[in-house]
Amino acid sequence: MADYFTLALARVVESRVKDSRFVAWISPADSREQAEKLIAQRSRDFAGATHHCFALRLGMGDQLVARSSDAGEPAGSAGRPILQALEARRVTNIAAVVSRYFGGTKLGVGGLIRAYGGATFAALDAATLHPFFAACKLQLRYQYPDSAAVEKVLHKFSAVTLAESFGTIVQRRVLVRQTEEAAFRMMLQDLSAGRIWITELHDESENERP
């Protein structure tokens, strides 16, 4: 099972608790800067809401960044429940905003916690989540007779081909999970008797979805 999940498309789900409307919006975000811009834009676009409480979660492992805000609701009643929902579903690279339209009935801290957390869970349940792995990008260079061996290894490790070119030799850029890189390299070398050149590339983010 994947350690983390992410989503490809934004989702909006509305729920009602007593007289208040809670509109939960979740969106993919590739960086903290992008997440904060998305949250700010959401708040501007729906300025009529009483509160725009939010959370963001980015990265993995030791590099994971998380932030939340109650946006004027009682401390711990909104932002934290939103973030806890993201944590419970192990979602990353995501921005979440729950906008509340107050209907006149106070919910109390406990009611708010359930409402904000529940609204976020409802949006996550409506979204399509994808496994999210730490991955490395490799360039493979090999002769045409070794193509069958390469295809076999790519299939076994569910590696993703990013680009390929065909000249006097075949060149291929692939993504493979970091936890499987050593085994991936070993099998390629074993099946080709060491004829495949393998180079790790660092020109793009290593956080991909193979």
Phi and psi in degrees as a GROMACS rama.xvg file:
@    title "Ramachandran Plot"
@    xaxis  label "Phi"
@    yaxis  label "Psi"
@TYPE xy
-68.1056  148.261  ALA-2
-73.4795  -28.5662  ASP-3
-139.653  161.981  TYR-4
-134.298  159.856  PHE-5
-145.139  173.996  THR-6
-124.571  153.185  LEU-7
-92.6777  -30.6505  ALA-8
-128.801  147.506  LEU-9
-68.4528  150.628  ALA-10
-135.215  147.203  ARG-11
-128.605  130.474  VAL-12
-134.821  132.744  VAL-13
-108.873  139.48  GLU-14
-137.162  162.572  SER-15
-125.234  136.407  ARG-16
-128.206  112.195  VAL-17
54.1402  -119.25  LYS-18
-98.1  0.453439  ASP-19
-98.4067  144.077  SER-20
-100.352  134.741  ARG-21
-119.916  115.515  PHE-22
-108.458  108.553  VAL-23
-94.8228  127.981  ALA-24
-126.794  126.901  TRP-25
-125.209  142.682  ILE-26
-145.086  143.757  SER-27
-66.13  148.391  PRO-28
-147.658  133.984  ALA-29
-92.4275  -12.8829  ASP-30
-153.433  163.709  SER-31
-63.6681  -39.451  ARG-32
-59.7509  -45.6383  GLU-33
-65.0752  -41.8918  GLN-34
-60.8259  -44.4591  ALA-35
-66.7422  -36.1028  GLU-36
-66.044  -41.1675  LYS-37
-63.5165  -41.9093  LEU-38
-63.9967  -45.0582  ILE-39
-63.1918  -40.2028  ALA-40
-66.2273  -39.9723  GLN-41
-60.57  -42.8638  ARG-42
-64.9079  -38.2632  SER-43
-69.5708  -40.1886  ARG-44
-69.0154  -25.2009  ASP-45
-126.078  55.7771  PHE-46
-65.2166  -15.276  ALA-47
-75.6045  -10.8313  GLY-48
-71.2356  150.461  ALA-49
-70.548  -39.4955  THR-50
-142.463  146.542  HIS-51
-123.166  90.8382  HIS-52
-92.0277  145.334  CYS-53
-148.227  167.906  PHE-54
-150.784  152.732  ALA-55
-136.184  152.55  LEU-56
-147.208  124.26  ARG-57
-138.828  146.423  LEU-58
81.1075  -169.719  GLY-59
-143.967  157.953  MET-60
54.7413  -132.124  GLY-61
-67.6651  -17.8474  ASP-62
-95.555  5.69605  GLN-63
-70.325  133.626  LEU-64
-117.478  131.29  VAL-65
-135.859  142.609  ALA-66
-150.748  147.711  ARG-67
-147.786  161.131  SER-68
-145.207  136.49  SER-69
-81.8287  -14.8615  ASP-70
48.338  45.4223  ALA-71
97.4068  -15.0375  GLY-72
-73.6595  163.804  GLU-73
-54.1803  143.011  PRO-74
-53.008  128.685  ALA-75
80.7134  3.30137  GLY-76
-95.7814  -10.6683  SER-77
-134.541  -64.4147  ALA-78
-60.0514  -44.9141  GLY-79
-64.7606  -44.0232  ARG-80
-60.6946  -35.051  PRO-81
-63.2849  -48.0012  ILE-82
-63.5628  -38.9029  LEU-83
-63.2138  -33.2176  GLN-84
-65.5262  -42.1768  ALA-85
-63.2463  -41.3235  LEU-86
-65.0193  -41.4784  GLU-87
-62.1886  -35.5285  ALA-88
-91.3451  3.05116  ARG-89
55.9084  42.5965  ARG-90
-93.9121  139.816  VAL-91
-135.786  171.541  THR-92
52.5803  56.0109  ASN-93
-145.563  144.668  ILE-94
-117.861  137.192  ALA-95
-132.39  131.273  ALA-96
-128.552  130.165  VAL-97
-115.294  113.75  VAL-98
-94.9209  129.195  SER-99
-108.708  130.894  ARG-100
-107.23  103.392  TYR-101
-67.0897  131.261  PHE-102
-105.237  3.28422  GLY-103
110.599  -15.0786  GLY-104
-106.018  121.162  THR-105
-73.0479  141.673  LYS-106
-102.619  -15.3273  LEU-107
77.2164  164.008  GLY-108
-61.3803  -45.4379  VAL-109
-61.4505  -41.217  GLY-110
-66.0007  -37.7684  GLY-111
-66.5608  -42.4677  LEU-112
-57.3595  -46.8804  ILE-113
-66.2541  -37.9377  ARG-114
-69.2047  -47.2749  ALA-115
-69.5108  -42.8579  TYR-116
-65.3182  -43.0495  GLY-117
-64.2019  -38.8584  GLY-118
-62.9296  -40.0381  ALA-119
-67.7796  -43.2586  THR-120
-60.1623  -38.8759  PHE-121
-63.0485  -40.5206  ALA-122
-66.5668  -40.9708  ALA-123
-65.1582  -38.3979  LEU-124
-64.904  -30.7298  ASP-125
-82.9365  -14.0613  ALA-126
-90.7034  158.87  ALA-127
-95.9598  115.38  THR-128
-99.4767  141.437  LEU-129
-118.445  143.985  HIS-130
-57.9418  144.169  PRO-131
-130.824  117.361  PHE-132
-121.194  152.878  PHE-133
-72.0517  126.448  ALA-134
-132.079  157.339  ALA-135
-121.012  150.52  CYS-136
-102.417  129.353  LYS-137
-124.22  146.24  LEU-138
-107.726  128.02  GLN-139
-107.918  136.13  LEU-140
-129.024  125.145  ARG-141
-157.084  162.51  TYR-142
-80.8816  156.422  GLN-143
-56.9081  -37.3465  TYR-144
-61.5125  -18.7065  PRO-145
-92.1713  5.35327  ASP-146
-60.9827  -41.0969  SER-147
-63.3225  -40.3024  ALA-148
-64.0628  -41.5532  ALA-149
-63.1494  -45.3963  VAL-150
-60.83  -38.6508  GLU-151
-63.245  -43.3121  LYS-152
-70.6771  -42.0736  VAL-153
-57.8865  -42.2402  LEU-154
-67.1334  -43.3424  HIS-155
-60.6204  -38.9896  LYS-156
-98.6177  6.83239  PHE-157
53.0489  37.8432  SER-158
-73.5887  150.026  ALA-159
-105.812  128.917  VAL-160
-83.805  122.386  THR-161
-90.9216  -37.6281  LEU-162
-162.258  154.035  ALA-163
-151.617  151.735  GLU-164
-140.445  151.918  SER-165
-126.527  114.079  PHE-166
-135.463  -131.447  GLY-167
-67.6272  -25.4945  THR-168
-133.102  169.452  ILE-169
-94.227  134.099  VAL-170
-121.771  134.159  GLN-171
-143.3  131.416  ARG-172
-103.521  128.721  ARG-173
-134.417  158.345  VAL-174
-110.248  134.411  LEU-175
-138.217  146.35  VAL-176
-60.4299  139.359  ARG-177
-58.4048  -38.6791  GLN-178
-67.3674  -15.7004  THR-179
-112.577  4.37785  GLU-180
-59.9241  -47.3432  GLU-181
-60.9747  -45.0741  ALA-182
-66.3455  -37.5266  ALA-183
-60.5254  -48.1618  PHE-184
-61.6995  -43.885  ARG-185
-62.9274  -42.8422  MET-186
-67.5196  -38.8251  MET-187
-59.4782  -45.8354  LEU-188
-67.9633  -37.6669  GLN-189
-65.3224  -45.1568  ASP-190
-73.45  -22.3104  LEU-191
-106.544  5.67886  SER-192
56.1882  38.4538  ALA-193
79.1404  14.2982  GLY-194
-87.0576  -11.7013  ARG-195
-90.8309  129.899  ILE-196
-88.5468  130.925  TRP-197
-125.702  123.782  ILE-198
-127.416  133.117  THR-199
-83.8267  137.106  GLU-200
-108.943  146.257  LEU-201
-129.326  17.8398  HIS-202
-82.5348  -9.01865  ASP-203
-135.149  169.906  GLU-204
-56.7833  141.423  SER-205
-86.7646  -4.10833  GLU-206
-92.2653  98.2758  ASN-207
-130.137  179.044  GLU-208
-120.698  89.6561  ARG-209
